[in-house]
Amino acid sequence: MGQQHLSLEELVIRPLHSGDIYASFQFRTLWETDFMKGNKVSHYRLFPKSLGQVISKFSVRELHISFTQGYWRTMQWGQPFLPAPPGAELWVWFQDTVTDVDGTWKELTNVLSGIFCASLNFIDSTNTVQPSASFKPLGIGNVTDHRFLRYATLPREIVCTENLTPWKKLLPCGSKAGLAVLMKSEKLFHSSFHSEAVHIRPVCGDVECKSVSWELRQTLDVVFDLHTSGQGKREWSLFKMFARTLTDACPLASSSKIYIDITDNPELSPATPLLSQAVVLGDRRTFSVYDLTDPSTFGTMRTFNVQIKWKNTEGDMLRPLLHAERYVAGYGLQTGEIHTLMYNQHPYRSFPVLLLDSVPWYLRLYVHTLTVTSKGKDNKPSYIHYQPSKDRIRPHLLEMLVQLPPNSVTEVTVQFERALLKWTEYTPDPNHGFYVGSSVVSSLVPSIVAMDTNNTRDRPLFSSFFPTKEESSYFIRVYTEPLLVNLPTPDFSMPYNVICLTCTVVAVGYGSLYNLLTRNFQIEEPNPGLAKRIANVIRRMRGVPLL
C-alpha cells in the first residue's frame, strides 16, 4: 500500500525590469512507495491514480513533460526557474527491466496523449532520439545507459484550455481551493508566455536515503505583458493578474506559501514581516513570504490580494551568463545553413556546454561542413556524437561538448539540403513551412555566490529542482527558438485545375457526341396554331370545308 507523505504548493512572483511580471506555480506531492521493486499499488490518496498506473504499467523511472505557448525571452526576462521549449516536450527514463523500449515508448505516448488531451500520439520514430550525454536523470540512481532514455519534441503543438483542465485535475485540491483557484484560463492564455509541466522522479524518502519516495512536481509559469494588460503602469496585483483573489489554502497541503521577489525593492501592500533568502540560478535573492496556512494572512475579510509596485530599473538587471539563439540562413529551396549562437556573458570565466540538436530527416545535413568558431577562431569540440538520419525512419542527432571562452559568442554552423517529400507527406498548409525543434544547451555555469549543496534541508520548491553538487556552479538548461523551414512544395492547386478542365472537356465534348449517337430522330406533324384551330371550329359549324 502506498502512503501519502507530503503535499506542498508555492507561488513565486518576480517583477521583471521590462515592466512585465513573472508568476510561477509549483505543486509537489511525495508518495512513499517503490515501484522499482515490483510492488503492486492499489491505494491512492493524493497522488493521481492515472499517473501512478502509467508509472507502474510502463516501468517508468522518470517522466518529464511540458506544454508551452510562446518563447522565453532570456535577455529581457532573465532565466526561468524551469526552462521549457515552445510546443510539447517529453523525455522519459525507463527502468532497465524494459526489453522493448521503443514499443513501450509508443504505448506511453498514446496514453499520455489521452491523459493530457494533446497530440503526443504524433510522436514516433521520426522525431524521437536517444541522447547520449544530455538529459541525465534528475532523481536518485545512477542509470547512465542511454538505451533506456527517449526524448521527443512537437514544436508546433498548440497549448490551450483542453490541456490545462486535465493538468489541474491532477492537483490534490483540483482548482477548488488553494493557489490553483487563481488559474483562470482566460487570463493565463492572455499572456506573453505560458508553460505547464509535469515532472515525476524518485527521490530520497529520508536523510539517509534508505527509502524511496516518488515526487510529482507540477509547475505552471506565466508572464503577463505590461502593455497588453491595458494598464501601462508597473503596478500589479493578484486580481489584475488572475482576475481572482485567494480565500484559503488547500486543506490537503502541509505548506502553502507565496514568495514575492523584493531584491529590487518593490512596494508591497499588505506588507509581511516574513522574509526569506534563497540562492536562485547563481544569484542570492530576497523574498517576502506570505503563509496561506496562517489564518491571519487573510484578515477579517477572508480574502487575500497583494499589490506590487516598482520603478523603472532597466539598467540594473543581472545579465544571464548563458544565452543561445538559432536561425536559418541561405536562399532558395535547395540548400541552407543552420546557425546556432551560444553567448558566454561571464567577464573572465570559461565553461563547457553540451549542445543537443535533433534535425528532421528531410533536412539532409552535410556534417563535413560543421564548423565551430569563437572570437573568429576554430573551437574544436572535445566530444561529438552524431547519429545520421534515415529517410522516414529517424532524425539526425548531433551532440557536442564545446568550451565557451569568457565574454564571447560561439557560432555553430552546418549546411543542409532540403528533401522533396511525397505528396501525401505534406501538411494541410505546406506553404506555412515545417518546424524544427529547439536546440538544447546544458551547462554547469559559474555561480556568483556559493550554492547550497545541502539537498536534504527544506528549501523553496523553485530553488531545489536541479540537484546541486558543488558550491561554485549551478546547472542550467537553455532552449533556442524553433526553426520554421520552407521545403520545395508542389502546386497543390494544379490537380484541382486539371480536374476542372478535364470534367469540362468531358461534359462538353463527349456529352455532345454521346447525345448525337444515342438520340432517336422522328418527323412529327407540327401542331396547328390557335387561330387556325378557332377558324376550323367556326367553319365546321357553318358547314364549310376546313382549312
C-alpha positions as CSV (number, residue, x, y, z in Angstrom):
1,M,0.0,0.0,0.0
2,G,1.3,3.5,-0.9
3,Q,1.2,6.1,1.9
4,Q,1.0,9.8,1.3
5,H,3.9,11.7,2.7
6,L,3.7,15.3,1.8
7,S,2.0,17.9,-0.3
8,L,3.3,21.4,-0.9
9,E,2.2,24.4,-3.0
10,E,4.0,27.6,-3.9
11,L,3.5,30.7,-6.0
12,V,6.6,32.8,-6.8
13,I,6.1,36.3,-8.3
14,R,9.1,38.1,-9.8
15,P,8.7,41.7,-11.1
16,L,10.7,42.0,-14.4
17,H,12.7,45.0,-15.4
18,S,10.7,45.2,-18.7
19,G,7.6,46.0,-16.6
20,D,6.2,42.6,-17.2
21,I,5.6,40.2,-14.3
22,Y,6.5,36.6,-13.9
23,A,4.4,34.1,-11.9
24,S,5.5,30.6,-11.2
25,F,3.2,28.0,-9.6
26,Q,4.8,24.8,-8.1
27,F,2.9,21.9,-6.6
28,R,4.8,19.0,-5.1
29,T,3.4,15.7,-3.9
30,L,5.5,13.0,-2.3
31,W,4.4,9.4,-2.3
32,E,6.1,6.8,-0.1
33,T,6.2,3.7,-2.3
34,D,8.7,2.0,-4.6
35,F,7.5,0.8,-8.0
36,M,11.0,-0.2,-8.9
37,K,11.0,-3.2,-6.5
38,G,7.9,-4.6,-8.3
39,N,5.4,-3.5,-5.5
40,K,1.8,-3.5,-6.6
41,V,0.0,-0.4,-5.6
42,S,-3.8,-0.2,-5.4
43,H,-4.3,2.6,-2.8
44,Y,-4.1,6.2,-3.9
45,R,-4.8,9.2,-1.8
46,L,-3.3,12.5,-3.2
47,F,-1.1,11.0,-5.9
48,P,-3.1,10.9,-9.2
49,K,-4.1,7.3,-10.0
50,S,-3.8,7.9,-13.7
51,L,-0.1,8.8,-13.4
52,G,0.6,6.1,-10.8
53,Q,-0.8,3.4,-13.1
54,V,1.3,4.8,-16.0
55,I,4.5,4.6,-13.9
56,S,3.7,1.1,-12.8
57,K,2.5,-0.4,-16.2
58,F,5.3,1.1,-18.4
59,S,8.1,0.7,-15.8
60,V,8.9,4.4,-15.9
61,R,11.8,5.6,-13.8
62,E,11.5,9.3,-14.7
63,L,9.0,11.3,-16.7
64,H,9.2,14.9,-17.7
65,I,6.6,16.5,-19.9
66,S,5.9,20.2,-20.7
67,F,3.4,22.2,-22.9
68,T,4.5,25.7,-23.7
69,Q,2.9,28.6,-25.7
70,G,5.3,31.4,-26.6
71,Y,9.1,31.8,-26.3
72,W,11.0,32.7,-23.2
73,R,12.9,35.9,-23.9
74,T,16.0,35.3,-21.8
75,M,17.7,38.7,-22.5
76,Q,14.6,40.6,-21.3
77,W,13.3,38.4,-18.5
78,G,16.4,36.6,-17.2
79,Q,16.4,32.8,-16.6
80,P,13.2,30.9,-15.8
81,F,13.0,28.6,-12.8
82,L,12.2,25.7,-15.0
83,P,13.0,26.1,-18.7
84,A,10.9,24.6,-21.5
85,P,10.9,24.9,-25.3
86,P,7.9,26.1,-27.3
87,G,5.4,23.4,-28.1
88,A,5.4,20.0,-26.3
89,E,8.5,18.3,-24.9
90,L,8.6,14.7,-23.5
91,W,11.6,12.8,-22.1
92,V,11.4,9.6,-20.2
93,W,13.9,7.2,-18.5
94,F,12.7,3.6,-18.4
95,Q,13.8,1.0,-15.9
96,D,16.4,-1.4,-17.0
97,T,13.8,-4.3,-16.9
98,V,12.1,-3.0,-20.0
99,T,13.0,-5.2,-23.0
100,D,11.2,-3.4,-25.9
101,V,11.9,0.3,-25.1
102,D,10.6,1.6,-28.5
103,G,7.3,-0.3,-28.2
104,T,6.8,0.8,-24.6
105,W,7.6,4.4,-25.6
106,K,5.0,4.3,-28.4
107,E,2.3,3.0,-26.0
108,L,3.3,5.5,-23.3
109,T,3.0,8.5,-25.7
110,N,-0.5,7.3,-26.8
111,V,-1.6,7.0,-23.1
112,L,-0.2,10.5,-22.2
113,S,-1.9,11.9,-25.3
114,G,-5.2,10.8,-23.8
115,I,-4.4,12.0,-20.3
116,F,-3.4,15.5,-21.3
117,C,-5.7,15.9,-24.3
118,A,-2.7,16.6,-26.5
119,S,-1.2,15.5,-29.9
120,L,1.5,13.3,-28.3
121,N,0.3,10.4,-30.4
122,F,2.2,12.1,-33.3
123,I,5.5,11.2,-31.5
124,D,7.1,8.4,-33.5
125,S,10.5,7.2,-34.6
126,T,10.9,10.1,-37.0
127,N,11.0,12.7,-34.2
128,T,12.4,10.6,-31.3
129,V,16.1,10.5,-30.3
130,Q,18.3,8.8,-27.7
131,P,20.6,11.5,-26.3
132,S,24.0,10.0,-25.2
133,A,25.0,12.8,-22.8
134,S,22.2,15.3,-22.4
135,F,19.1,14.7,-20.1
136,K,20.7,12.8,-17.3
137,P,18.3,11.5,-14.6
138,L,17.3,14.2,-12.1
139,G,16.2,11.7,-9.4
140,I,18.2,9.3,-7.3
141,G,20.0,6.4,-9.0
142,N,23.0,6.3,-11.4
143,V,21.4,5.0,-14.6
144,T,23.6,6.0,-17.4
145,D,22.6,3.6,-20.1
146,H,21.1,5.9,-22.7
147,R,19.3,2.9,-24.3
148,F,16.6,3.4,-21.8
149,L,16.2,7.2,-22.5
150,R,13.8,8.7,-25.1
151,Y,13.4,12.3,-26.0
152,A,11.0,14.0,-28.4
153,T,9.5,17.4,-29.1
154,L,6.5,18.7,-31.0
155,P,7.3,22.3,-31.7
156,R,4.0,23.0,-33.4
157,E,1.8,21.8,-30.5
158,I,-0.8,24.4,-29.6
159,V,-1.5,24.8,-25.9
160,C,-4.9,25.8,-24.8
161,T,-7.7,25.1,-22.2
162,E,-8.1,21.5,-23.1
163,N,-4.5,20.9,-21.9
164,L,-4.8,23.0,-18.7
165,T,-8.0,21.3,-17.5
166,P,-6.6,17.7,-17.1
167,W,-3.4,19.3,-15.7
168,K,-5.4,21.0,-12.9
169,K,-7.3,17.8,-12.2
170,L,-4.1,16.1,-11.1
171,L,-3.7,18.6,-8.2
172,P,-4.6,17.4,-4.7
173,C,-7.3,20.1,-4.4
174,G,-8.0,20.4,-8.1
175,S,-8.9,24.0,-8.9
176,K,-11.4,24.3,-6.0
177,A,-9.0,25.6,-3.2
178,G,-5.6,26.9,-2.6
179,L,-3.3,28.6,-5.2
180,A,-5.0,26.7,-8.1
181,V,-8.0,29.0,-7.6
182,L,-6.0,31.7,-9.4
183,M,-5.7,29.6,-12.6
184,K,-8.4,31.2,-14.7
185,S,-8.0,30.1,-18.3
186,E,-8.9,33.5,-19.9
187,K,-6.1,35.2,-18.0
188,L,-3.5,32.6,-18.3
189,F,-3.7,32.4,-22.0
190,H,-3.9,36.1,-22.5
191,S,-0.2,36.4,-21.7
192,S,3.2,36.6,-23.4
193,F,4.4,33.2,-22.2
194,H,2.6,30.2,-20.7
195,S,4.1,26.9,-19.8
196,E,2.7,23.9,-17.8
197,A,4.7,20.9,-16.9
198,V,4.7,17.6,-15.0
199,H,7.8,16.0,-13.6
200,I,7.9,12.6,-11.9
201,R,11.1,11.2,-10.4
202,P,12.3,9.0,-7.5
203,V,13.8,11.0,-4.6
204,C,15.1,10.1,-1.1
205,G,12.5,9.4,1.4
206,D,14.7,10.2,4.4
207,V,18.0,11.8,5.3
208,E,20.0,8.6,4.9
209,C,18.2,7.8,1.6
210,K,17.2,4.3,2.8
211,S,13.7,4.6,1.5
212,V,12.5,5.9,-1.9
213,S,9.6,8.3,-2.5
214,W,8.1,9.3,-5.8
215,E,7.9,13.0,-6.4
216,L,5.3,14.5,-8.6
217,R,6.0,18.1,-9.4
218,Q,3.5,20.2,-11.4
219,T,4.7,23.6,-12.5
220,L,2.9,26.4,-14.3
221,D,4.9,29.5,-15.5
222,V,3.2,32.6,-17.0
223,V,4.5,36.1,-17.9
224,F,1.9,38.8,-18.1
225,D,2.7,41.7,-20.5
226,L,2.7,45.2,-19.3
227,H,1.1,46.7,-22.4
228,T,-1.5,44.0,-23.4
229,S,-2.9,44.2,-19.9
230,G,-4.2,47.6,-20.8
231,Q,-2.8,49.4,-17.7
232,G,0.7,50.5,-18.9
233,K,1.9,51.0,-15.3
234,R,4.3,49.0,-13.2
235,E,1.5,48.1,-10.8
236,W,0.2,44.6,-10.4
237,S,-1.9,42.6,-8.0
238,L,-3.2,39.1,-7.8
239,F,-6.6,40.4,-9.0
240,K,-5.0,42.3,-12.0
241,M,-3.1,39.2,-13.0
242,F,-5.6,36.4,-12.5
243,A,-9.0,38.3,-12.0
244,R,-9.3,36.4,-8.7
245,T,-8.1,36.6,-5.1
246,L,-7.3,33.9,-2.6
247,T,-9.7,32.9,0.1
248,D,-8.0,29.9,1.7
249,A,-5.1,27.4,1.4
250,C,-5.5,23.9,0.0
251,P,-6.6,21.9,3.1
252,L,-4.6,18.9,1.9
253,A,-1.4,20.8,1.6
254,S,1.0,20.8,4.5
255,S,2.6,24.0,3.2
256,S,1.1,26.8,1.1
257,K,3.2,30.0,0.5
258,I,3.5,32.9,-1.8
259,Y,7.0,34.3,-2.4
260,I,7.5,37.7,-3.9
261,D,11.0,38.8,-5.1
262,I,11.8,42.1,-3.3
263,T,15.5,42.2,-4.2
264,D,14.9,45.3,-6.4
265,N,12.8,46.9,-3.6
266,P,9.3,46.9,-5.0
267,E,6.4,48.2,-2.8
268,L,4.1,45.6,-1.4
269,S,0.7,46.0,0.1
270,P,-0.1,44.4,2.5
271,A,3.5,44.1,3.8
272,T,4.7,41.0,5.6
273,P,7.4,40.6,8.3
274,L,8.4,37.1,6.9
275,L,11.5,37.3,4.8
276,S,13.5,34.6,3.1
277,Q,16.7,34.4,1.2
278,A,17.4,31.8,-1.4
279,V,20.2,31.3,-4.0
280,V,18.4,31.0,-7.3
281,L,20.3,30.5,-10.6
282,G,23.6,31.6,-9.1
283,D,22.2,34.8,-7.5
284,R,21.1,35.5,-4.0
285,R,17.6,36.8,-3.9
286,T,15.4,38.1,-1.1
287,F,11.7,37.2,-0.9
288,S,8.7,38.3,1.1
289,V,6.8,35.3,2.2
290,Y,3.0,35.0,2.8
291,D,2.0,31.9,4.6
292,L,-1.6,30.9,3.5
293,T,-1.9,28.3,6.2
294,D,-1.8,31.1,8.7
295,P,-5.4,32.5,9.1
296,S,-4.1,36.0,9.9
297,T,-2.9,36.2,6.3
298,F,-6.4,36.6,5.1
299,G,-7.6,39.1,7.7
300,T,-11.2,39.8,8.7
301,M,-12.4,39.9,5.1
302,R,-11.3,36.3,4.5
303,T,-9.6,37.3,1.2
304,F,-6.0,37.9,0.2
305,N,-4.8,40.2,-2.6
306,V,-1.3,41.6,-2.6
307,Q,-0.3,44.7,-4.7
308,I,3.1,45.2,-6.2
309,K,4.6,48.5,-7.5
310,W,8.1,49.1,-8.7
311,K,10.1,51.8,-10.6
312,N,11.9,51.6,-13.9
313,T,15.3,49.9,-13.2
314,E,16.2,49.0,-16.8
315,G,19.9,49.0,-16.3
316,D,20.1,47.0,-13.1
317,M,19.2,43.6,-14.4
318,L,21.8,40.9,-14.0
319,R,22.6,39.7,-17.5
320,P,22.1,35.9,-18.0
321,L,25.6,34.3,-18.2
322,L,24.4,31.8,-20.8
323,H,22.2,32.6,-23.7
324,A,21.6,30.8,-27.1
325,E,19.7,31.5,-30.3
326,R,19.4,29.9,-33.7
327,Y,18.3,30.8,-37.2
328,V,18.4,29.5,-40.8
329,A,20.5,31.2,-43.5
330,G,20.6,30.9,-47.3
331,Y,18.3,31.4,-50.2
332,G,16.3,29.2,-52.5
333,L,14.6,25.9,-51.7
334,Q,17.5,23.6,-52.3
335,T,20.2,24.2,-49.7
336,G,20.5,26.2,-46.5
337,E,22.6,26.6,-43.3
338,I,21.7,26.4,-39.6
339,H,23.4,28.8,-37.3
340,T,23.4,28.3,-33.6
341,L,24.9,31.1,-31.4
342,M,25.9,30.5,-27.8
343,Y,26.8,33.5,-25.6
344,N,29.0,33.4,-22.6
345,Q,28.5,36.7,-20.8
346,H,30.9,35.9,-17.9
347,P,33.7,38.5,-17.9
348,Y,36.6,36.1,-17.1
349,R,35.4,32.5,-16.7
350,S,35.1,30.0,-19.5
351,F,32.9,26.9,-19.1
352,P,31.8,23.9,-21.2
353,V,28.3,23.5,-22.6
354,L,26.6,20.5,-24.1
355,L,24.7,21.2,-27.3
356,L,22.0,18.8,-28.5
357,D,20.4,19.2,-31.9
358,S,17.7,17.0,-33.3
359,V,17.0,17.8,-37.0
360,P,14.3,16.0,-39.1
361,W,15.3,13.6,-41.8
362,Y,14.0,15.8,-44.6
363,L,16.8,18.3,-43.9
364,R,19.8,16.4,-45.0
365,L,22.8,17.6,-43.0
366,Y,26.3,17.8,-44.6
367,V,28.3,17.0,-41.5
368,H,31.6,17.7,-43.2
369,T,30.5,21.4,-43.3
370,L,30.2,21.6,-39.5
371,T,32.2,24.5,-38.1
372,V,32.5,25.8,-34.5
373,T,34.1,29.2,-34.1
374,S,34.7,31.5,-31.1
375,K,36.1,35.0,-31.4
376,G,37.0,34.3,-35.1
377,K,39.0,31.2,-34.3
378,D,38.1,27.5,-34.7
379,N,36.9,25.9,-31.5
380,K,37.3,22.2,-31.6
381,P,34.6,20.3,-29.6
382,S,36.0,17.9,-27.0
383,Y,33.2,15.4,-27.6
384,I,31.0,14.8,-30.7
385,H,28.2,12.2,-31.0
386,Y,26.4,12.1,-34.4
387,Q,23.8,9.7,-35.5
388,P,22.8,10.2,-39.1
389,S,19.1,10.1,-40.1
390,K,17.3,7.5,-42.1
391,D,14.6,8.7,-44.5
392,R,11.2,8.4,-42.9
393,I,12.6,6.4,-40.0
394,R,14.7,8.6,-37.7
395,P,16.0,12.2,-37.4
396,H,19.6,13.4,-37.2
397,L,21.1,13.6,-33.7
398,L,24.1,15.8,-33.0
399,E,25.6,16.3,-29.6
400,M,28.8,18.3,-28.9
401,L,30.7,19.4,-25.8
402,V,32.1,22.9,-26.5
403,Q,34.2,25.1,-24.3
404,L,32.9,28.7,-24.3
405,P,35.6,31.4,-23.8
406,P,34.7,34.3,-21.5
407,N,32.7,37.1,-22.9
408,S,32.3,35.5,-26.3
409,V,29.9,34.3,-28.9
410,T,30.4,30.8,-30.2
411,E,28.8,30.0,-33.5
412,V,28.0,26.5,-34.7
413,T,27.1,26.2,-38.4
414,V,26.1,23.3,-40.6
415,Q,24.8,23.1,-44.1
416,F,21.8,21.1,-45.2
417,E,19.9,20.1,-48.3
418,R,16.1,20.1,-48.5
419,A,14.4,16.8,-49.5
420,L,11.4,16.6,-51.8
421,L,8.6,14.9,-49.9
422,K,6.0,12.6,-51.3
423,W,2.8,14.5,-52.0
424,T,1.0,12.6,-49.1
425,E,3.6,13.7,-46.6
426,Y,2.9,17.4,-46.8
427,T,0.8,19.1,-44.1
428,P,-2.5,20.7,-44.9
429,D,-0.8,24.1,-45.0
430,P,2.6,23.3,-46.6
431,N,3.4,26.9,-47.6
432,H,3.4,27.8,-43.9
433,G,6.6,25.8,-43.5
434,F,7.9,22.9,-41.4
435,Y,9.0,23.2,-37.8
436,V,12.4,22.1,-36.5
437,G,12.6,21.7,-32.7
438,S,14.7,23.8,-30.4
439,S,18.3,23.2,-29.7
440,V,19.1,22.3,-26.1
441,V,22.2,23.8,-24.4
442,S,23.0,22.3,-21.0
443,S,25.8,23.6,-18.7
444,L,27.2,24.0,-15.3
445,V,27.5,27.8,-15.1
446,P,29.9,29.5,-12.6
447,S,27.9,30.9,-9.7
448,I,28.4,34.5,-8.3
449,V,27.5,33.3,-4.8
450,A,28.1,29.9,-3.1
451,M,25.3,27.4,-4.0
452,D,23.6,25.5,-1.2
453,T,24.6,21.8,-1.6
454,N,22.5,20.6,1.3
455,N,19.8,18.8,-0.6
456,T,18.1,17.4,2.5
457,R,17.3,20.7,4.0
458,D,13.9,22.2,3.4
459,R,14.2,24.8,0.7
460,P,11.6,26.6,-1.5
461,L,10.5,24.4,-4.4
462,F,11.6,26.9,-7.1
463,S,15.3,26.6,-6.0
464,S,15.5,22.9,-5.4
465,F,14.6,21.2,-8.7
466,F,18.0,20.6,-10.2
467,P,20.4,18.7,-7.8
468,T,23.3,20.9,-6.6
469,K,26.6,19.0,-6.1
470,E,29.1,21.8,-5.8
471,E,29.1,25.4,-4.4
472,S,30.9,27.0,-7.3
473,S,28.4,26.3,-10.1
474,Y,24.8,25.6,-10.9
475,F,23.1,23.6,-13.6
476,I,21.1,25.4,-16.3
477,R,19.4,24.3,-19.4
478,V,18.7,26.8,-22.3
479,Y,16.5,26.3,-25.3
480,T,16.8,28.2,-28.6
481,E,13.9,29.2,-30.8
482,P,12.4,26.5,-33.0
483,L,13.0,26.9,-36.7
484,L,10.5,27.3,-39.5
485,V,11.9,26.0,-42.8
486,N,10.3,26.0,-46.2
487,L,10.6,22.9,-48.3
488,P,10.1,22.5,-52.1
489,T,6.4,22.5,-52.4
490,P,4.4,21.4,-55.5
491,D,1.5,23.4,-56.7
492,F,-1.3,21.6,-54.9
493,S,-3.9,23.7,-56.8
494,M,-2.8,22.1,-60.1
495,P,-4.7,18.8,-59.6
496,Y,-7.8,20.8,-59.0
497,N,-7.3,22.8,-62.2
498,V,-6.7,19.6,-64.1
499,I,-9.8,18.0,-62.7
500,C,-11.9,21.1,-63.6
501,L,-10.6,21.3,-67.1
502,T,-10.9,17.5,-67.7
503,C,-14.5,17.5,-66.4
504,T,-15.4,20.4,-68.6
505,V,-14.0,18.8,-71.7
506,V,-15.7,15.5,-71.0
507,A,-19.0,17.2,-70.3
508,V,-19.0,19.4,-73.4
509,G,-17.2,17.2,-75.9
510,Y,-18.1,13.7,-75.1
511,G,-21.6,14.7,-73.8
512,S,-22.5,16.2,-77.2
513,L,-21.1,13.3,-79.1
514,Y,-23.0,10.8,-76.9
515,N,-26.2,12.8,-77.3
516,L,-25.9,12.7,-81.2
517,L,-25.2,8.9,-81.2
518,T,-28.0,7.8,-78.9
519,R,-30.9,10.2,-79.8
520,N,-33.8,9.0,-81.9
521,F,-35.0,11.4,-84.6
522,Q,-38.7,11.3,-85.6
523,I,-40.7,13.5,-88.1
524,E,-43.8,14.8,-86.5
525,E,-46.6,17.0,-87.9
526,P,-46.5,20.4,-86.4
527,N,-49.4,21.3,-84.3
528,P,-51.8,23.9,-85.9
529,G,-51.8,27.3,-84.3
530,L,-54.5,28.6,-82.0
531,A,-56.0,30.9,-84.7
532,K,-56.2,28.1,-87.2
533,R,-58.0,25.8,-84.7
534,I,-60.6,28.5,-83.9
535,A,-61.2,29.2,-87.6
536,N,-61.8,25.4,-88.2
537,V,-64.3,25.3,-85.4
538,I,-66.3,28.2,-86.9
539,R,-66.1,26.6,-90.5
540,R,-67.3,23.3,-89.1
541,M,-70.3,25.0,-87.5
542,R,-71.1,26.7,-90.9
543,G,-70.6,23.5,-92.9
544,V,-67.7,25.0,-94.8
545,P,-64.6,22.8,-95.7
546,L,-61.8,23.0,-93.1
547,L,-58.6,24.9,-93.8
